[in-house]
Amino acid sequence: MYGSAHVDVLSPAADKWSEILPDEDSKQQSVASPVEDSVVPKTVLDAFENASAFIAVLRGPEHVYELANAQYRKLMGDRDFVGRPVREVAPDVADQGFFEILDRVYATGEPYVARDIPLVIERQEGQPRDTFRINLLYSAIADPKGGNYGIFVEGTVVSGPPGAMAEGPEERLLTPRELEVLHWSAQGKTADVTAEILGIGTRTVHHYMAKIIDKLKAANHTHAVAEAMRRKIL
């Protein structure tokens, strides 16, 4: 349906989620998520909540939300996520193929990766729909007991309605593409890998990073990442 690429250039978190699925021995040292039968370490919940990418974890064949982080909630708008199936939470995207892709990933275990695809959503009830362009990963989470536990969702916003994702002047300082480049740099990706993820040239990545460094008045890309975190842009 949409363009795809190899999943191994994206976040390793998708491959790691199954390693932190709770067992009986770990429950005493963990805190419960809002879903009663999902218990994961608080440090893991905090890491996902504060990630610069939008992230969600879906459980079972009905794709019930176990987790939706701050960036995911910001993108999707005012909805009740945890404990509800995705088709119930987001009926406004039913005609865009995402549900069918989730079904296929869960059934086959084959990941889905797409770059710069449209997402049309009703972020506020009764208001006109907003159109975003996003990079998106769906990756099956293996269940240690066999089969698939659910699906790990991760992505970044390429573009959207002016100001839709911004929280203030600092966040609007960088363009959506510059924020993407900075995000992947913060994840430790090289310029070559970032270029592959975003589907652009390595020289273009360097061009964006030079603009980021200039805008943040940083000495280099490492300083730019640190400065962006200090300003809470990332």
C-alpha positions in Angstrom: 0.0 0.0 0.0 2.7 2.5 1.0 6.4 2.5 0.3 8.4 0.3 2.7 12.0 -0.3 3.7 14.1 -2.6 5.8 13.2 -2.4 9.5 16.7 -2.8 10.7 17.5 0.9 10.2 14.9 1.9 12.8 14.7 1.9 16.6 15.9 -1.3 18.2 13.2 -0.8 20.9 10.8 -2.8 18.7 13.0 -5.9 19.0 13.6 -5.4 22.7 10.0 -5.1 24.0 9.5 -8.8 24.2 12.5 -9.0 26.5 10.7 -6.9 29.1 7.4 -8.6 29.1 6.7 -9.4 32.7 7.2 -12.8 34.3 6.2 -13.9 37.8 9.6 -13.1 39.2 9.7 -9.6 37.9 6.3 -8.4 39.0 7.4 -7.7 42.5 10.0 -5.1 41.2 7.7 -3.5 38.6 4.8 -1.1 38.5 1.5 -1.8 36.8 0.6 0.1 33.6 -3.1 1.2 33.4 -3.8 -2.2 31.8 -4.3 -4.7 34.7 -2.5 -7.6 33.1 0.5 -5.6 31.8 3.3 -5.0 34.2 6.5 -3.4 33.0 9.4 -1.7 34.9 8.7 2.0 35.7 12.0 3.0 34.1 10.8 1.5 30.8 7.5 3.3 31.0 9.3 6.6 31.7 11.7 6.1 28.8 8.9 5.5 26.3 6.7 8.3 27.8 9.5 10.9 27.3 10.8 9.7 23.9 10.9 12.2 21.1 9.2 9.7 18.7 5.6 8.8 18.9 5.3 5.3 20.4 2.5 2.9 21.2 2.2 -0.7 22.3 -0.8 -2.7 21.1 -1.7 -6.1 22.6 -3.4 -9.1 21.0 -5.3 -9.6 17.7 -7.7 -6.7 18.6 -4.7 -4.3 19.0 -5.6 -3.1 22.5 -3.6 -0.1 23.6 -1.2 -0.9 26.5 0.8 2.3 26.1 0.6 5.5 24.2 3.4 8.0 24.9 3.2 11.8 25.1 4.1 12.4 21.4 1.5 9.8 20.3 -1.2 11.5 22.4 -0.2 14.9 21.0 -0.4 13.6 17.5 -3.8 11.8 17.9 -5.5 14.3 20.0 -7.8 14.0 23.0 -8.8 10.3 23.2 -8.9 7.5 25.8 -6.3 5.0 24.7 -5.2 2.5 27.3 -7.3 -0.7 27.5 -9.3 0.0 24.3 -8.8 -1.5 20.8 -7.4 0.7 18.1 -10.5 0.4 15.9 -12.6 1.8 18.7 -10.1 4.6 19.6 -9.5 5.8 16.1 -12.5 5.2 13.8 -11.6 8.3 11.8 -8.7 6.4 10.2 -10.7 3.3 9.3 -10.6 4.1 5.6 -6.8 4.6 5.4 -5.5 1.0 5.5 -3.8 1.1 8.9 -6.0 -1.4 10.6 -5.5 -4.0 7.8 -1.7 -3.5 8.0 -1.8 -4.0 11.8 -3.8 -7.2 11.3 -1.2 -8.5 8.7 1.8 -7.6 10.9 0.2 -9.4 13.9 -0.7 -12.5 11.8 2.6 -12.8 9.9 5.2 -11.3 12.2 6.5 -9.3 9.2 7.3 -5.7 10.0 5.9 -2.7 8.2 7.9 0.4 7.6 6.8 3.4 5.6 8.2 6.9 5.0 6.4 10.2 4.4 2.9 8.7 4.3 -0.4 10.6 4.9 -2.3 10.4 8.1 -5.7 12.2 8.2 -7.2 12.4 11.7 -9.9 14.2 13.6 -7.8 15.5 16.5 -10.7 17.3 18.1 -14.3 16.0 18.0 -16.5 17.8 15.5 -13.5 19.8 14.0 -12.2 19.4 10.5 -9.6 16.7 10.0 -5.9 17.5 10.0 -3.5 16.0 7.5 0.0 14.9 8.6 2.8 13.1 6.9 4.6 10.6 9.0 7.3 8.0 9.1 5.9 4.8 10.6 7.0 1.4 11.9 4.8 -1.5 13.0 6.8 -4.4 14.4 5.4 -7.6 15.9 6.4 -8.2 19.6 7.2 -11.9 20.1 5.6 -13.6 23.1 8.2 -15.7 25.1 5.4 -18.3 25.4 5.0 -18.5 21.6 3.3 -16.5 18.9 3.0 -12.8 18.9 2.1 -10.7 22.0 1.2 -7.6 20.1 2.6 -4.8 18.0 5.2 -2.0 18.7 4.3 1.3 17.0 6.9 4.0 16.4 7.1 7.0 14.2 7.9 10.6 13.6 6.0 13.5 12.1 7.4 14.8 8.8 4.9 17.6 8.4 1.5 18.7 9.5 -0.8 21.7 9.9 1.2 24.8 11.1 1.6 24.7 14.8 -0.3 21.5 15.3 2.5 19.7 17.1 4.3 22.7 18.4 4.1 23.7 22.1 5.9 27.0 22.0 8.5 29.2 20.2 11.4 26.9 21.0 9.8 23.9 19.3 8.8 26.0 16.3 12.5 27.1 15.9 13.2 24.0 13.8 11.3 22.7 10.8 9.7 19.2 11.0 12.5 17.8 8.8 15.2 19.4 11.0 13.5 17.9 14.0 13.6 14.5 12.4 17.3 14.7 11.5 18.0 15.9 15.1 15.8 13.1 16.5 17.8 10.4 14.7 21.1 12.0 15.6 20.0 11.9 19.2 19.4 8.2 18.8 23.0 7.7 17.7 22.3 7.3 14.0 25.0 8.3 11.6 24.3 10.7 8.7 24.3 7.7 6.3 21.7 5.8 8.4 19.6 8.9 8.9 19.6 9.5 5.2 18.4 5.9 4.6 15.6 6.2 7.2 14.4 9.5 5.8 14.9 8.6 2.1 17.1 11.6 1.4 20.8 12.0 0.5 23.6 12.0 3.1 24.7 15.5 1.9 21.1 16.7 2.6 21.3 15.3 6.1 24.6 17.3 6.6 22.8 20.4 5.2 20.0 20.1 7.7 22.4 19.4 10.6 24.4 22.6 9.7 21.1 24.6 9.8 20.2 23.0 13.1 23.6 23.8 14.6 23.3 27.4 13.4 19.8 27.9 14.7 20.7 26.4 18.1 24.1 28.3 18.2 25.8 25.0 18.9 29.5 24.0 18.3 28.7 20.7 16.7 26.0 18.1 16.3 26.5 16.6 19.7 26.2 20.1 21.3 23.1 20.7 19.2 21.5 17.5 20.6 22.4 18.5 24.1 21.1 22.1 23.5 17.8 20.8 22.0 17.3 18.6 25.1 18.1 21.5 27.4 15.4 23.6 25.6 13.0 20.6 25.6 12.8 20.7 21.9 13.6 16.9 21.9 
